[in-house]
């Protein structure tokens, strides 16, 4: 019997989306191993004849998790307006599903079927192609470099206005980044994402004082202009960090509110103010809304038209004046959605290829519908890799289930632009979970560079950086003092990704997984197939039948149809 309660299809979502003006993908989720066949029937919803003429398509079972199977079909549609239904079959029965109704009979009216009202070009589920092809190197500016292959490593304070000082912890500068662009380019990275560079008081630069100038202790505006120019000369895109949820309590507008109270022209620029506005003393809680109860970072009222226009000008300024390629946007899910829609329009008005990456730690379906963000930071990717390759909390079967759920929560074109990461400035270094075994990190990096989505590497991971608290995970780049040097390994993986479209646009299919650490998957596009086998446990694993009958392109611990502990093999067939 077909388990009706397990069946899920949602129109105009990750279950039904346009890839182009003539291509649609339709998905349905069913109970695991429940169906023997699944077909889609589609037709012209404004067909001049009655009844509508429907065309059948077989749907492929493309993935499974612990509880569900996922069926999918992608097809070229001659119609811009489509109606459709499903035919589900098991060993006992065959039923139809239309508009969330299960029935043995089809309805008589076309309006009763599932509808894709119109394939609008503005609503195609995709992102700029350069983001799909991006290989990103994430730099925390204070920690990376103060010169060529060096970081000063000492704290300092720089006087600013009105007695305010700007802090640096390790002395990194923009000129330091520029002088090491060759280091980044040699590994093959084609995009850098910089944590905040605007004028701010703390070393992390998330307490913004001035949104239209580089923080003087990082350099000058001209230093940044040179950095972008030199990066572009090496075909490296530049994405900068934008902090618009909150600002510093010495930001000019908040300072005016503190000084002038309800008479301030900026009293509506902030969220939930109570007058008089007082900066609380040590140990006191603020009487205004702020970022995560951090009293020095009052929350901005981004729904205010004046606030919105001010930050739209900031968006346009850095794209137009300095030619940045996009924004990573802090605390994105706490800012109102209308603000982000305006922000996207502002950025695209200057550069139609500019991108927006939101800092959203959870599933982000609501934010990735084409009207706001192109991508989000995929922290689920990190969590799943940590638990499989690092801590061994889950086995290969459980890992595959998580990856399936992660991959099928977005349309294909959106998935290809997700910013996949193993670590960042906000979480422990991935290597801190690897029990001192660099082989675990290598397996995670293989998965990072061969998965759907844009791989993002936090500075120093290629040198085996460790760290499990704020000052170590954001520690100084170990230019000279590193225990591991994985640069050549990274270069090989990056080259493979950049030269293989199947790793960027191809289908992802899990081929085999067991209750331990053996996981085999394949990326395929047209006649190209890349098969990856990884063994995330210390015990040897026997490979199943069906492994490619050709030499492995890259391998370790592979031979005699088995993988040694923490071994891997990658085959490429064309």
C-alpha positions in Angstrom: 0.0 0.0 0.0 1.2 3.5 -0.8 2.0 5.4 2.4 0.1 8.5 1.6 1.1 10.3 4.8 4.8 10.2 3.7 4.2 11.9 0.3 5.3 15.5 -0.1 5.1 17.9 -3.0 5.0 21.7 -2.7 4.3 23.7 -5.8 6.6 26.7 -6.6 9.3 25.5 -4.2 12.3 23.3 -4.1 9.9 20.6 -5.4 8.9 22.6 -8.5 11.1 25.2 -10.0 12.4 26.7 -13.3 16.0 26.2 -14.5 15.5 28.4 -17.5 12.6 29.9 -19.5 12.0 26.4 -21.0 13.2 24.0 -18.4 11.4 22.7 -15.3 12.3 20.4 -12.5 9.6 18.6 -10.6 10.2 16.6 -7.4 8.2 14.4 -5.1 9.2 12.8 -1.8 7.7 9.4 -0.8 8.3 6.8 1.9 11.5 4.9 1.5 11.3 1.8 -0.7 7.5 2.2 -1.0 6.9 2.9 -4.7 7.7 0.7 -7.7 7.1 3.5 -10.2 6.4 7.2 -10.3 5.4 9.3 -13.3 4.7 12.9 -13.9 2.0 14.1 -16.3 2.2 17.7 -17.6 0.3 19.8 -20.0 -0.5 23.3 -21.1 -2.7 24.9 -18.4 -4.2 27.2 -21.0 -4.6 24.5 -23.7 -7.3 25.7 -26.1 -8.8 22.2 -26.2 -10.7 20.4 -23.4 -9.7 18.2 -21.7 -6.0 19.2 -21.4 -3.6 17.0 -23.3 -1.1 15.6 -20.8 2.3 14.1 -21.6 3.9 11.4 -19.3 7.4 11.4 -18.0 9.1 8.7 -15.9 10.6 10.1 -12.7 13.9 8.8 -11.4 14.6 7.9 -7.8 17.6 10.3 -7.4 18.2 10.0 -3.6 17.2 8.5 -0.3 17.6 9.3 3.3 16.8 7.2 6.4 13.0 7.6 5.9 12.2 8.9 2.4 12.9 8.5 -1.3 13.2 11.5 -3.6 12.0 11.3 -7.2 12.8 13.9 -9.8 12.5 14.8 -13.5 13.9 17.7 -15.4 12.4 18.4 -18.8 12.1 21.0 -21.5 8.6 22.4 -21.6 7.1 23.9 -24.7 4.7 25.7 -22.5 5.2 28.7 -20.2 2.1 27.8 -18.3 2.0 24.3 -16.9 -0.4 22.1 -15.0 0.6 18.6 -13.8 -0.1 15.6 -11.6 1.6 12.5 -10.4 0.9 8.8 -10.9 2.2 6.7 -8.0 2.4 2.9 -8.1 3.4 0.1 -5.7 2.9 -3.6 -5.8 -0.8 -3.3 -4.7 -2.2 -0.1 -6.2 -1.9 2.8 -8.5 -3.2 6.3 -7.6 -3.0 9.8 -8.8 -1.9 12.9 -6.8 -3.1 16.3 -7.9 -3.4 19.4 -5.7 -2.7 17.4 -2.6 -5.5 15.0 -3.3 -5.0 11.3 -3.7 -7.5 9.7 -6.0 -8.2 6.7 -8.3 -9.8 9.1 -10.8 -8.6 12.4 -12.4 -10.6 15.6 -12.0 -12.6 17.1 -14.8 -11.4 20.7 -14.5 -7.9 21.9 -15.3 -7.8 24.2 -12.3 -7.8 21.2 -10.0 -4.3 20.0 -11.0 -1.0 21.3 -9.6 -0.1 24.6 -11.3 3.1 26.3 -12.5 1.3 29.5 -13.4 4.0 31.1 -15.6 7.7 30.6 -16.1 8.9 34.1 -15.5 12.5 34.9 -16.4 12.9 37.0 -13.3 12.0 34.0 -11.1 14.4 31.4 -12.5 16.1 29.5 -9.7 19.7 30.3 -10.3 22.6 32.6 -9.4 25.4 34.3 -11.4 27.5 31.6 -13.0 30.7 32.9 -11.5 29.5 32.1 -8.1 28.8 28.5 -9.1 32.4 28.3 -10.3 33.9 30.2 -7.4 36.6 28.7 -5.1 36.6 31.0 -2.1 39.4 31.9 0.3 38.0 33.5 3.5 40.4 36.1 5.2 40.0 37.5 8.6 42.0 40.7 7.9 43.5 41.4 11.4 45.0 37.8 11.4 46.2 37.2 7.9 49.2 39.3 6.9 51.0 42.6 7.6 53.6 42.0 4.8 54.7 39.4 2.4 54.4 36.0 4.1 54.4 37.6 7.5 52.0 38.8 10.2 53.1 41.2 12.9 51.3 39.3 15.6 51.1 42.2 18.2 48.3 44.4 19.4 48.0 48.1 18.8 45.5 50.9 19.1 45.0 53.7 16.6 43.5 57.1 17.6 40.4 58.1 15.7 37.8 60.8 16.2 36.4 62.1 19.5 38.8 60.1 21.6 37.8 56.8 20.1 40.5 54.2 19.5 40.5 51.5 16.9 41.9 48.2 18.1 44.1 45.7 16.3 45.0 42.3 17.9 47.5 40.8 15.4 48.3 43.7 13.1 47.0 42.4 9.7 46.5 45.0 7.0 45.0 45.3 3.5 48.5 45.8 2.0 49.4 42.6 3.7 46.6 40.8 1.8 47.6 42.4 -1.5 51.2 41.3 -1.0 50.1 37.7 -0.7 47.6 37.5 -3.5 50.1 35.4 -5.4 50.0 32.8 -2.5 46.2 32.6 -2.9 46.3 32.5 -6.7 48.9 29.8 -6.8 46.6 27.4 -5.0 43.9 28.2 -7.6 41.4 30.3 -5.6 39.4 32.7 -7.7 37.5 34.6 -5.0 38.4 36.1 -1.7 35.8 36.8 1.0 37.0 39.4 3.5 35.6 39.7 7.0 34.8 43.4 7.8 37.2 46.1 6.7 35.2 49.3 7.5 36.1 51.6 10.3 35.3 49.9 13.6 36.5 50.0 17.2 37.2 46.3 18.0 39.7 44.1 16.2 37.0 42.0 14.6 35.4 45.1 12.9 31.8 44.1 13.5 31.1 47.3 15.5 30.8 49.7 12.7 31.7 53.4 13.1 31.9 54.5 9.5 30.5 52.6 6.6 32.2 54.5 3.8 35.8 54.2 4.8 38.3 51.5 5.5 39.4 51.2 9.1 42.6 53.2 9.4 44.3 50.4 11.3 43.8 48.1 8.3 44.9 50.7 5.8 43.4 53.4 3.6 40.6 53.5 1.0 43.3 53.5 -1.7 44.9 50.4 -0.2 41.6 48.7 -0.7 41.2 50.0 -4.2 44.7 48.6 -5.0 43.7 45.3 -3.4 40.6 44.9 -5.6 42.5 46.0 -8.7 45.3 43.5 -8.1 42.9 40.7 -7.2 40.9 41.3 -10.4 44.1 41.3 -12.4 44.6 37.7 -11.2 41.0 36.8 -12.0 40.1 36.8 -8.3 36.7 38.2 -7.3 36.3 40.1 -4.1 33.4 39.8 -1.6 33.2 42.0 1.4 31.4 41.7 4.7 28.4 44.0 5.4 27.1 44.6 8.9 23.7 46.3 8.6 21.8 44.6 11.5 23.7 46.7 14.1 26.4 49.3 14.4 28.7 50.7 17.1 27.3 52.7 19.9 29.6 55.5 18.7 28.2 55.4 15.2 27.2 59.0 14.4 23.5 58.4 14.4 23.4 56.5 17.7 25.7 59.1 19.3 23.3 61.8 18.2 20.4 60.0 19.9 22.4 59.6 23.1 23.2 63.3 23.1 19.8 64.7 21.9 17.3 62.1 23.0 13.8 62.4 21.4 14.9 65.6 19.6 17.5 63.7 17.6 16.8 63.5 13.9 18.0 59.8 14.1 15.7 58.7 16.9 13.8 56.3 14.5 17.0 54.8 13.1 17.2 52.3 15.9 15.1 49.4 17.1 13.1 49.6 20.4 14.8 52.7 21.9 13.7 53.9 25.3 14.4 57.5 26.2 16.6 58.8 27.6 19.1 56.5 25.8 22.0 55.8 28.0 25.1 53.7 27.3 25.1 51.2 30.1 28.0 50.7 32.4 30.0 47.5 32.9 27.7 44.7 34.0 24.5 46.6 33.1 22.1 45.5 30.4 21.1 48.0 27.6 17.7 49.5 27.6 17.6 49.2 23.8 17.6 46.3 21.3 21.1 45.2 20.3 23.0 42.4 18.7 22.9 39.4 21.0 22.7 41.6 24.1 25.9 43.2 23.2 25.4 46.7 24.5 28.1 48.3 22.3 26.2 47.2 19.1 22.7 48.7 19.0 20.3 47.2 16.5 19.4 49.3 13.5 15.8 49.9 12.4 16.3 48.7 8.8 12.6 49.2 8.0 12.9 52.9 8.4 13.1 54.6 4.9 16.0 56.9 5.9 18.0 54.0 7.3 17.2 51.9 4.2 18.3 54.6 1.8 21.5 55.3 3.7 22.6 51.7 3.5 21.4 51.4 -0.1 23.9 54.1 -0.9 26.6 52.2 1.0 25.8 49.1 -1.1 26.1 51.1 -4.4 29.2 53.0 -3.2 31.5 50.0 -2.7 30.3 48.2 -5.8 30.5 51.3 -8.0 33.6 53.1 -6.5 35.7 50.1 -5.6 34.3 47.4 -8.0 33.7 44.8 -5.3 31.9 41.7 -6.7 29.5 41.1 -3.9 28.5 41.1 -0.2 28.5 38.6 2.6 25.8 39.9 5.0 26.0 39.6 8.7 23.1 38.4 10.9 21.0 38.3 7.7 18.0 36.6 9.2 17.4 39.4 11.8 17.1 42.1 9.2 13.7 42.7 7.6 13.2 41.1 4.2 12.1 44.3 2.4 15.5 45.7 3.3 17.3 42.8 1.5 15.0 43.1 -1.5 16.0 46.7 -1.8 19.7 45.8 -1.2 19.7 43.3 -4.0 18.1 45.8 -6.4 20.6 48.4 -5.4 23.6 46.1 -6.0 22.3 44.7 -9.3 21.6 48.3 -10.5 25.3 48.9 -10.5 26.6 45.4 -11.3 24.1 42.8 -12.6 26.6 40.1 -11.6 27.0 41.2 -8.0 26.0 38.7 -5.4 24.6 38.5 -1.9 25.6 35.8 0.6 23.6 35.7 3.8 24.9 34.6 7.2 22.1 32.2 8.0 23.0 29.1 10.0 19.8 27.1 9.5 17.9 26.1 6.4 17.3 29.2 4.3 14.5 28.3 1.9 12.6 31.6 2.7 15.7 33.7 2.0 16.7 32.0 -1.3 13.7 32.5 -3.6 15.4 34.9 -6.0 14.3 38.2 -4.5 16.9 38.4 -1.8 20.1 36.3 -1.4 21.9 34.3 -4.0 23.6 32.1 -1.4 23.9 31.5 2.4 26.8 30.3 4.5 26.2 26.5 4.6 26.9 25.7 8.2 25.0 22.4 7.9 27.7 21.3 5.5 30.3 21.9 8.2 28.2 20.2 10.9 27.7 17.1 8.8 31.4 16.8 7.9 32.4 17.4 11.5 30.2 14.6 12.7 31.3 12.1 10.0 35.0 12.9 9.3 35.9 14.3 12.6 34.1 13.2 15.7 32.6 10.0 14.2 29.3 10.8 15.7 27.5 9.5 12.6 28.3 6.6 10.2 28.2 6.8 6.4 24.6 5.9 6.1 23.6 8.6 8.5 26.0 11.0 6.7 24.3 10.3 3.4 20.9 10.9 4.9 22.0 14.3 6.1 23.6 15.2 2.8 20.4 14.2 0.9 18.3 16.4 3.1 20.7 19.2 2.7 21.0 18.9 -1.1 17.2 18.7 -1.7 16.1 21.6 0.4 16.9 24.1 -2.5 16.4 24.2 -6.3 19.4 22.9 -8.2 20.6 26.3 -9.4 20.5 27.7 -5.8 22.3 24.6 -4.4 25.1 25.1 -6.9 25.7 28.6 -5.3 25.7 27.6 -1.7 28.8 28.7 0.2 30.0 25.4 1.6 32.5 25.6 4.5 34.2 23.5 7.1 35.0 26.4 9.4 34.9 30.2 9.8 35.7 33.0 12.2 32.6 32.0 14.3 33.3 28.3 14.9 36.1 26.0 15.9 38.7 25.1 13.3 37.8 21.9 11.5 41.2 20.4 12.3 40.4 20.8 16.1 37.9 17.9 15.6 40.4 15.7 13.7 42.2 14.3 16.7 45.5 15.5 15.3 45.1 13.3 12.2 45.6 15.3 9.0 44.0 12.4 7.0 40.6 13.3 8.4 41.0 16.9 7.2 42.0 15.6 3.8 38.8 13.5 3.4 36.7 16.5 4.5 38.5 18.7 1.9 37.9 16.1 -0.8 34.2 16.2 0.0 34.2 20.0 0.1 35.8 20.4 -3.4 33.7 17.7 -5.0 30.2 18.6 -3.6 27.5 20.8 -5.2 28.1 24.4 -4.1 31.0 26.9 -3.9 33.8 25.6 -1.6 35.1 28.1 0.9 38.3 27.7 2.8 39.2 29.7 6.0 42.7 31.1 5.8 45.3 28.8 7.2 43.3 25.6 6.9 45.8 24.6 4.1 48.5 24.8 6.7 46.7 22.7 9.3 45.6 25.6 11.6 43.9 24.4 14.8 41.8 26.5 17.2 38.8 26.0 19.5 38.3 29.4 21.1 38.1 33.0 19.8 41.7 33.9 19.8 43.1 30.6 18.4 40.5 30.0 15.7 41.2 33.5 14.6 44.9 33.0 15.3 47.8 34.5 13.3 48.4 33.0 9.9 51.3 30.5 10.4 53.4 31.7 7.5 56.6 30.2 8.8 55.5 28.1 11.8 53.2 25.4 10.5 53.0 21.7 11.3 51.4 20.7 8.0 51.5 22.0 4.5 48.6 20.9 2.4 48.9 23.5 -0.3 49.8 21.0 -3.0 46.8 18.8 -2.1 44.5 21.8 -2.2 45.9 22.8 -5.5 45.2 19.4 -7.0 41.6 19.4 -5.7 41.0 23.0 -6.9 42.4 22.3 -10.3 40.2 19.2 -10.6 37.1 21.2 -9.7 37.9 24.1 -12.0 38.6 21.7 -15.0 35.6 19.5 -14.4 32.2 20.9 -15.1 30.6 17.8 -13.6 31.8 18.9 -10.2 30.1 22.3 -10.7 26.9 21.5 -12.6 26.7 17.7 -12.5 24.2 15.5 -10.7 25.1 14.2 -7.3 24.3 10.5 -6.7 25.2 8.4 -3.7 26.3 4.9 -4.9 27.2 3.1 -1.7 27.3 3.7 2.1 27.7 1.4 5.1 27.2 1.4 8.8 30.8 2.5 9.3 32.8 4.9 7.2 32.8 3.9 3.6 30.9 6.3 1.4 30.9 6.4 -2.4 29.3 9.0 -4.6 29.3 10.3 -8.1 29.1 13.6 -9.9 28.0 13.3 -13.6 27.3 15.6 -16.5 26.8 14.5 -20.0 29.5 11.9 -20.7 31.7 12.9 -17.8 31.6 11.0 -14.5 33.6 11.6 -11.4 33.4 8.8 -8.8 34.7 9.4 -5.3 35.2 6.7 -2.6 36.2 7.8 0.9 36.8 5.7 4.0 36.3 7.9 7.1 37.3 5.2 9.6 40.7 3.8 10.6 39.7 0.2 9.6 40.2 -1.0 6.0 37.0 -1.3 3.9 36.4 -3.6 1.0 35.0 -1.7 -2.1 31.7 -3.0 -3.6 31.2 -4.1 -7.2 30.8 -1.3 -9.7 34.0 0.7 -9.1 35.2 2.3 -12.3 37.4 0.1 -14.4 40.1 2.7 -14.9 43.1 4.0 -13.0 42.3 6.3 -10.1 43.1 10.0 -10.8 44.0 10.6 -7.2 44.2 8.1 -4.3 45.7 7.2 -1.0 45.5 3.8 0.6 43.7 2.3 -2.4 44.6 -1.1 -3.8 43.3 -4.7 -4.2 39.7 -3.4 -4.3 39.9 -1.9 -0.8 40.5 1.3 0.9 42.8 1.4 3.9 41.8 3.5 7.0 41.2 7.1 6.0 41.9 6.2 2.4 40.3 7.7 -0.7 40.2 7.3 -4.5 38.9 9.6 -7.2 38.1 8.3 -10.8 37.3 10.5 -13.7 35.7 9.0 -16.8 35.0 10.9 -20.0 
